Amino acid sequence: MPTFEEFLQLPAEEIAALVKASGAKVCVFPINGTRRWFMLEHADKIQNDFFQAYMDVSIQNHIELCAMLFDHGVETILAPVFGRELLRRGDEYTQRVGIEGLVRTATDKHYREFFERYNVRVRFYGDYRAVLTGSPHENALQSMEDVIEATKSHSAFRLYFGVFADGASDTIARLAVEHYRAEGAIPDKTALVKQYYGEELPPVSLFIGFDKFSAFDMPLLATGEEDLYFSRSPSPYMTARQLRSILYDHLYTRRAPEPDYTKLPPDALNELREHYHRYKDSAFGVGTLKFGLWFPE
């Protein structure tokens, strides 16, 4: 087991080998805080079209973040994009950010080059077919099918975009009924995962969020065993050091077995007692408001 500082200095290839040796990794990584990051770091690019500039820069950033995770040994990324609340944000935002974002997974040259260069298989999960069919945004479905078809033979990495995956119960119930009608048997979890996601997937290994502590949009793959992490800065700010800190914690710190408390020396017990007394009024997830934004205490 390397020390934390040693781990930080390892080449990405060595970290990737350590990550893969511990088992296949599914990382849920909802990119959150993008508009905040864009206004703070890239407002000079807006010119005459905010949404166009925002999408161009955000897509490039998303590619860089996915590449960094893949380079460090994460094989599968679940990227929740939006849920049904998108439809309540107004027509322009829905069309320019939500729907055009889906279309650009297939048409944007930077995405296409990335999927080819990294050999990434792209899929979508959620109730997007039911929500978009018959809606003014139905045209996005063809683009989504196009990118699925174009990358179906790619095998090195997997990128799943979660689209309207915030209400999966009805879909899972329907899939279970369809399976029973076809097979004459109640589906097990493996069968449901394959039906819902289009292929078998292992459980979620880690969730990397931002802002208020909330883990979401990972139907059937959440087991309670996944490690949850929340960055202080919006997701687009993620650095290699932050990712390596998370991976080190996931691989080593959280895997350490609990000690036998009855065998701890008095000095250790005293230190533990002092620590817990000092922080007994504190809780992770409590925040304050500044500029109308939530910040962790």
N, C-alpha and C positions, 0 to 999 in steps of 0.2 A: 504494500500500500504506500503510494508516494505521499509526501507531505503536501499540504495545500499549495505552498509556494512552488514546489517542484512540479506539481500538476499544471499550474499556470504557465510554466515555461516549456512544457512539452510541445512538440510539433502537433499540428492538428491531426495528422495521420496516426500518431501514437494514441492520442486521446480517443479517436474514432475506434481504434482497435480495442481499447479498454471498454468503451461503451458497448460495442457489439459483443464482446466476450461475456458481458453480463446479461445478454438476452436482447431480443428485438425490441426496439423502443418506438412507442407511439406517443407523440407529443401533441397535446392540444395547445395551439398557440393563436388565440384570437388577437389580431393586431388592433389594439385599442389606443385612442388618443391621437389618431393620425391628423385630424384637422388642427388640433392644438399644436402639434409638432410642425405641421406645414406652415401655419401662420407665424410661428416663432422663428423658423429656420429658412423658409423658402418664400416668404411673401413677395420678394422681388421678382419672382417668376410669374406672378398672376397676370400682369398686363391686362388684356381685355376680356379674359375668360377664366374666372376663378376655378370652375369645375374642371376644365380641360387641364389647367396647370396642376391642380390638386391630384387628378388621376394619373397624369404622366409621372409626377414625382413619387407618388405613393406606390405605383406599380414597380418602379425601379427599386425602391426601398424594400418592398415585399420580396422581390427576387433576391436581393442581397441577404435578407434575413433567412430566407429558406435555404439558400446556398450555405450560409454559415452553419445552420443546424445539420444539414446533410454532411458537410465537411467534418463535423465533429461526431459523426456516427449515428445520428438519428435517422432512421429509415423511413418513417411514416409521420407526416404532419397532418393533423386535422386543423383546419383554419376556418372556424365559424365566421361567416361574413356578416349576415344580418338575419333577423327574424321578422315576424309579422309587424313589428313596430315600424319597420321601414315604410310600410304603406301609409303610416299615419304622419310621416314627416313632410308631406307636401309633394306635389307632382314633380317639380324640378329636381329636388334632391333624389327622389325615388328613381327618376329616369336617368339623370346624369351620373350619379354615383353608384346606385344599386344596380340598375339594369344594364347600363353601359359597362359597368365593371365586370359583370358576368360575360357580356359579349366580348370584351377585350381579352378574357382568358384565351379565347380562340383566335382573335384577330391581331392582338398587339405583337409586334415583331420581337420585342424584348422577352415577353413570355414564351413565345414560340422557340426562340433561340435557347432560352434557358431550359425548357423542357427537353429539347434535343441534346444539348450539351451535357446535361446531368442525367439524361435517360430517365425522366420523371413520368410516371403514369398519373394522369389527372382524372379524378372522379368528383362527383358531387353527391351530397347526401342531404336528406331532409325532405320536406313535403313540397319541394319546388314545382314538381309537375302539376300537382293538384291546385296549387295557388296560382300559378302562372297560366295554366290552360284556360282559355276563354277570357283572359284579362287583357288590358291594353298592352301588356308587356310580354305577351306570349312569344314574340319574335326571339326573345333571348334563348328559348329552349333549343332552337336549331344550332345556335353557336355553342351551347353547352354540349350538345351531342357531337358536334364537330370536333371539339378538343378531346372528348372522350375517345372518339374513333381514331383520331390522329396519334394518340399516345398509348393506345391499348397494348401495344407490344413492348413498351418500355418497362424495364424490370429492375433498375437499380434503386429507385426511390418512389415513394407514393405521396401525392399531395391531394388531400380531400378538402374541397370547399363546402362548408356547411351553409346551406341556403334554406331558410324557413325550417330549421331543425329544432325550433323551440317548443314544438308541440308534437312529439313523436308518438305519443300513446295511441292515438287513433290509427296511425300508419302501422305500427307494430301489431295492433290487434287485427287489422285487416290482413297483414301478411301471415299471421298465425292461422287465420281462418282459411286463406287461400292454400296454405301448405297442408292443412288438414284435409281439405277437399281433394287436393291432388295426390297426397300420399297416404291418407287414411290414418295419420298419426299426428299427435301434438308435436310441434317442432321443439327441439332443444335450443339452448342459447346459441350454439354454434351455427345452427341452421338459420336462425333469425338474423344473426349478424351478417351472414352471407347474403341473405335476401335484402337486408336493409342497405348494406354498403356495396353490394355487388361482388364481394369476395371476402374470404376469411380474414379477420384482423385479430391480433392479440389485444388484451386489455390495455387501457391507457396507462402509460408509465409515469408521465408528468404533465402538469398543466401549468402554463406560464401566462399569467394575466397581468393586468394593470388596473389601477384605480381601486374602487371598492372591492373587497374580497368576495368574489362570487365565481364559482365554477359552473359551467353551463355547456350545453350543446355537444354532448358526447354520449348519445343514446346507446345503451346496451354495452358500452365499453368501460363505463365507470364501475369500479368494484369496491371503492373505499380504500384500496391499496395504493392508489396513485398519489404521488407527491405533488403538493400544491405550492406554487411560487408566485409572488406578486411583486413586480418592479415598482420602484418609486417614480421613475420617469416613464413617459409614454412608450409603448412598445417599439416605435421606430428608432428610439435611441439605443436599443440594445447593442452592447459591445461584445467582443469575444471574451473579455474578462468576465462580464456578467454571466454569459452563457457557461463559461468554464466553472464559475463559482457554483452555479446551479447543478451542473453535471457532477462536480466533486461531491456536493452534498448528497445528491441522488445516489451516487455509486458507493460512497463510503460513510458519510456522517450518519445518514438515516438508517443505514444497514447495520450499524453497530448494535449488538445485543445489549439489553438492559442489564446492569449489574445486579448482584445479590445485595440488596440494601442492608441485610443483616450482617454483611461482612465488610461494609465500608468503614474505614477508620474514623475516629471521632472528629479529626480535622475536616474530613470531607463532609460529614454530616453537618457540622457547624457551618461550613461554607454554603451548603445547600439551604440550610434553614435561613441563614441571613439573606441569601439571594431571594428566596420565595417570600420572605417577610417584606423585603424592600419593594417588591413588585406586585404585592397582593392586590393593590388597587388598579392595576393595569390590565389591559386586554388588547391583544392584536386585533386589528380591524376597526378600532375606534379612530375617528378622524375629526378634523376641523375644517371649516370653510374659509377659503381665502379667494377673493375675486369671484365668488360664487362657485368655486371648484373645491372638490373634496381632496384633502391631503391626509395621509396617515399621521397620527401623532408620533 
